[in-house]
Amino acid sequence: MRKAAPIVALSCLVLFFTVHLVNLFSQSDTTRWPPPGFEERVDERNEMVDDQIAVRGVRSDKVLDAMRSVPRHLFVPKSQRSNAYRDRPLPIGHGQTISQPYIVAYMTEILNLSSDDKVLEIGTGSGYQSAVLSEITPHVYTIEIIEALGRQAKERYEKLGYDSIRVKIADGYFGWKEYAPFDAIIVTAAAGHVPPPLLKQLKPDGVMMIPVGSPYLTQTLMKVTKSESGEMRTQNLMPVRFVPMTGEALKE
């Protein structure tokens, strides 16, 4: 029995290091996929990009790759997952929607982000747009006025490994002064005007995308650029339909 002791001890030691290595690799694993058993639906994402986005003129490889990477079906309610890759917006609760895939890609491409750019999103929603942005730059800040949606988005980011996205539950009309200025700002709700605090928080040579117009009619997707001298230039891009921006925007 005494001769067997070293063997038992060695076996325990091997088991200890095996478990330790498994834990180590698990902690350092940067994969964004949930535990086994979930559907990746890669083919559907590829079809979405090819048939809905690239064919309409989105050419940026960074944007197309991001749209192929983010599992859109995990950013919608379970009741809508069968529709996740269809060419349309979808309800996500609380009177809000997740934008049509093409619109997400188009707005992202217009921002023309680089990997070191800092971008602010107004209207987190389900978190999908921010996840797409974070595939291009890790410096993503997003604000959601509806607390329940903001908390759900935080949980999704944690589960899927989007650790670099910062979330704030507040009125996005006022932006996020603490982290300003931003290289780009994207607003995913319609406002009757461009909020002045957001203009102030946009860097010189920065770009803002925002739907402007009545919340109950067709709006205009507007590109706003800020010159080195602080002058604002606007360009009307296309007619769109977004849910209204609430909070201070409605008061104004």
C-alpha positions as CSV (number, residue, x, y, z in Angstrom):
1,M,0.0,0.0,0.0
2,R,2.9,2.4,0.8
3,K,4.3,1.9,-2.8
4,A,1.0,3.0,-4.3
5,A,1.0,6.3,-2.4
6,P,3.4,8.1,-4.8
7,I,1.2,6.9,-7.8
8,V,-1.9,8.3,-6.1
9,A,-0.2,11.5,-5.3
10,L,1.1,11.8,-8.9
11,S,-2.4,11.2,-10.2
12,C,-3.8,13.9,-8.0
13,L,-1.1,16.3,-9.1
14,V,-1.8,15.6,-12.8
15,L,-5.6,16.1,-12.2
16,F,-4.9,19.4,-10.4
17,F,-2.8,20.8,-13.2
18,T,-5.3,19.5,-15.8
19,V,-8.2,21.3,-14.1
20,H,-6.1,24.4,-13.6
21,L,-5.2,24.5,-17.3
22,V,-8.8,24.0,-18.4
23,N,-9.8,26.9,-16.1
24,L,-7.0,29.1,-17.4
25,F,-7.9,28.6,-21.0
26,S,-11.6,29.0,-20.3
27,Q,-10.9,32.4,-18.6
28,S,-8.6,33.6,-21.4
29,D,-11.0,32.4,-24.2
30,T,-12.1,35.4,-26.2
31,T,-14.8,33.6,-28.1
32,R,-18.1,35.4,-28.2
33,W,-20.3,32.3,-28.6
34,P,-22.6,31.1,-25.7
35,P,-22.4,27.6,-24.3
36,P,-22.9,24.6,-26.6
37,G,-26.5,24.1,-27.8
38,F,-27.2,27.5,-29.4
39,E,-27.6,27.9,-33.1
40,E,-24.8,29.9,-34.8
41,R,-26.9,30.4,-38.0
42,V,-23.8,31.5,-40.0
43,D,-25.3,30.7,-43.3
44,E,-28.2,33.0,-42.6
45,R,-25.9,35.8,-41.7
46,N,-23.9,35.3,-44.9
47,E,-27.1,35.3,-47.0
48,M,-28.3,38.5,-45.2
49,V,-25.0,40.3,-46.0
50,D,-25.0,39.1,-49.6
51,D,-28.6,39.5,-50.5
52,Q,-29.7,42.5,-48.4
53,I,-26.6,44.6,-47.8
54,A,-23.8,44.2,-50.3
55,V,-26.2,44.1,-53.2
56,R,-27.5,47.6,-52.1
57,G,-24.1,49.2,-52.3
58,V,-22.4,48.7,-48.9
59,R,-18.8,48.0,-49.8
60,S,-16.7,48.4,-46.6
61,D,-15.1,45.0,-45.8
62,K,-15.0,46.1,-42.1
63,V,-18.7,46.6,-42.0
64,L,-19.6,43.5,-44.0
65,D,-17.4,41.4,-41.8
66,A,-19.0,42.9,-38.7
67,M,-22.5,42.1,-40.0
68,R,-21.4,38.5,-40.7
69,S,-19.9,38.2,-37.2
70,V,-22.6,39.5,-34.8
71,P,-25.3,36.9,-34.0
72,R,-28.4,39.1,-34.7
73,H,-30.8,36.4,-33.6
74,L,-29.4,36.8,-30.0
75,F,-30.3,40.4,-30.0
76,V,-34.1,40.0,-30.5
77,P,-36.8,38.4,-28.3
78,K,-37.2,34.6,-28.6
79,S,-40.5,35.1,-30.3
80,Q,-38.7,37.0,-33.2
81,R,-35.6,34.8,-33.6
82,S,-37.1,33.1,-36.7
83,N,-37.3,36.5,-38.3
84,A,-33.9,37.8,-37.2
85,Y,-32.2,37.7,-40.6
86,R,-35.2,39.0,-42.6
87,D,-35.0,42.3,-44.4
88,R,-37.0,44.4,-41.9
89,P,-37.0,46.0,-38.5
90,L,-38.3,43.9,-35.6
91,P,-40.0,44.7,-32.3
92,I,-37.9,44.3,-29.2
93,G,-40.4,45.4,-26.6
94,H,-41.2,48.7,-24.8
95,G,-42.4,50.2,-28.1
96,Q,-38.9,49.9,-29.6
97,T,-37.4,48.1,-32.6
98,I,-34.1,46.7,-33.9
99,S,-33.3,48.4,-37.2
100,Q,-33.4,46.6,-40.6
101,P,-30.0,45.0,-41.2
102,Y,-29.3,47.2,-44.3
103,I,-29.9,50.4,-42.3
104,V,-27.5,49.2,-39.5
105,A,-24.8,48.5,-42.1
106,Y,-25.4,51.6,-44.1
107,M,-25.2,54.0,-41.1
108,T,-22.1,52.2,-39.9
109,E,-20.4,52.5,-43.2
110,I,-21.1,56.2,-43.4
111,L,-19.3,56.8,-40.1
112,N,-16.1,55.4,-41.7
113,L,-14.7,54.2,-38.4
114,S,-11.1,53.2,-37.7
115,S,-10.0,50.9,-34.9
116,D,-8.9,53.8,-32.7
117,D,-12.0,55.9,-33.1
118,K,-14.4,56.7,-30.2
119,V,-18.0,56.4,-31.1
120,L,-21.2,57.3,-29.1
121,E,-24.5,55.6,-29.9
122,I,-27.8,57.2,-28.7
123,G,-30.5,54.5,-28.3
124,T,-29.0,51.2,-27.3
125,G,-32.1,49.2,-27.8
126,S,-31.3,45.5,-27.9
127,G,-27.6,46.3,-28.2
128,Y,-27.2,45.1,-31.8
129,Q,-25.9,48.3,-33.4
130,S,-23.3,48.7,-30.6
131,A,-22.1,45.1,-31.1
132,V,-21.6,45.8,-34.8
133,L,-19.7,48.9,-34.0
134,S,-17.5,47.1,-31.5
135,E,-16.3,44.7,-34.3
136,I,-14.6,47.7,-35.8
137,T,-13.5,49.7,-32.8
138,P,-13.4,48.8,-29.1
139,H,-14.2,52.4,-28.1
140,V,-18.0,52.2,-28.1
141,Y,-20.2,54.1,-25.7
142,T,-24.0,53.7,-25.8
143,I,-26.9,55.4,-24.0
144,E,-30.4,54.0,-23.5
145,I,-33.2,55.9,-21.8
146,I,-35.4,52.8,-21.1
147,E,-33.9,51.2,-18.1
148,A,-35.2,47.7,-18.8
149,L,-33.6,47.7,-22.3
150,G,-30.4,49.1,-21.0
151,R,-30.1,46.4,-18.4
152,Q,-30.9,43.7,-21.0
153,A,-28.3,45.0,-23.3
154,K,-25.7,44.9,-20.6
155,E,-26.5,41.3,-19.9
156,R,-26.2,40.4,-23.5
157,Y,-22.8,42.0,-23.8
158,E,-21.6,40.1,-20.7
159,K,-22.9,36.8,-22.0
160,L,-21.5,37.3,-25.5
161,G,-18.2,38.8,-24.5
162,Y,-18.6,42.3,-25.8
163,D,-16.6,43.6,-22.8
164,S,-15.4,46.9,-24.3
165,I,-18.9,48.4,-24.7
166,R,-19.8,51.0,-22.1
167,V,-23.5,51.4,-21.3
168,K,-25.3,54.3,-19.6
169,I,-29.0,54.4,-18.7
170,A,-29.9,58.1,-19.2
171,D,-31.4,60.6,-21.7
172,G,-29.2,60.4,-24.8
173,Y,-30.2,63.9,-25.8
174,F,-27.4,65.2,-23.5
175,G,-24.8,62.8,-24.7
176,W,-22.0,61.5,-22.5
177,K,-19.9,64.5,-21.5
178,E,-17.5,62.5,-19.4
179,Y,-16.1,60.7,-22.4
180,A,-16.5,63.5,-25.0
181,P,-15.4,64.4,-27.6
182,F,-16.3,61.6,-30.0
183,D,-15.0,60.8,-33.4
184,A,-18.5,59.7,-34.4
185,I,-22.0,59.8,-33.1
186,I,-24.9,57.6,-34.3
187,V,-28.5,58.2,-33.2
188,T,-30.9,55.4,-33.7
189,A,-34.1,57.3,-32.9
190,A,-35.8,60.2,-34.7
191,A,-35.6,63.8,-33.4
192,G,-37.2,67.0,-34.6
193,H,-33.7,68.6,-34.6
194,V,-30.1,67.7,-34.0
195,P,-29.5,68.0,-30.2
196,P,-27.0,70.8,-29.4
197,P,-25.2,68.8,-26.7
198,L,-24.4,66.1,-29.2
199,L,-23.0,68.7,-31.6
200,K,-20.8,70.0,-28.9
201,Q,-19.5,66.5,-28.1
202,L,-18.6,65.8,-31.7
203,K,-14.9,66.2,-32.5
204,P,-13.7,68.5,-35.3
205,D,-13.8,66.4,-38.5
206,G,-16.3,64.1,-36.7
207,V,-19.4,62.6,-38.3
208,M,-22.9,62.2,-36.9
209,M,-25.7,60.1,-38.3
210,I,-29.2,61.0,-37.2
211,P,-32.8,60.6,-38.5
212,V,-34.4,64.0,-38.3
213,G,-38.1,64.7,-38.7
214,S,-41.5,64.0,-37.2
215,P,-41.6,60.9,-35.1
216,Y,-44.9,59.8,-36.7
217,L,-44.0,60.4,-40.3
218,T,-41.1,59.6,-42.7
219,Q,-37.9,61.2,-41.5
220,T,-34.7,62.1,-43.3
221,L,-31.5,60.3,-42.4
222,M,-29.0,63.1,-42.1
223,K,-25.2,63.1,-42.1
224,V,-23.7,65.9,-40.0
225,T,-20.0,66.8,-40.2
226,K,-18.1,69.2,-38.0
227,S,-15.2,71.3,-39.5
228,E,-12.0,72.2,-37.7
229,S,-13.5,75.6,-37.1
230,G,-16.7,74.1,-35.5
231,E,-18.9,74.8,-38.5
232,M,-21.7,72.2,-39.1
233,R,-22.5,70.8,-42.5
234,T,-25.5,68.6,-43.2
235,Q,-26.3,66.2,-46.0
236,N,-29.7,64.5,-46.5
237,L,-29.1,60.8,-47.4
238,M,-32.4,58.9,-47.6
239,P,-36.0,58.7,-46.2
240,V,-36.3,56.5,-43.1
241,R,-38.7,55.5,-40.4
242,F,-37.3,55.3,-36.8
243,V,-39.1,55.3,-33.4
244,P,-39.1,58.7,-31.8
245,M,-36.4,59.9,-29.5
246,T,-37.9,60.5,-26.1
247,G,-37.0,62.5,-23.0
248,E,-35.8,66.0,-23.6
249,A,-36.1,65.7,-27.4
250,L,-39.9,65.5,-27.1
251,K,-40.0,68.5,-24.9
252,E,-38.1,70.5,-27.4
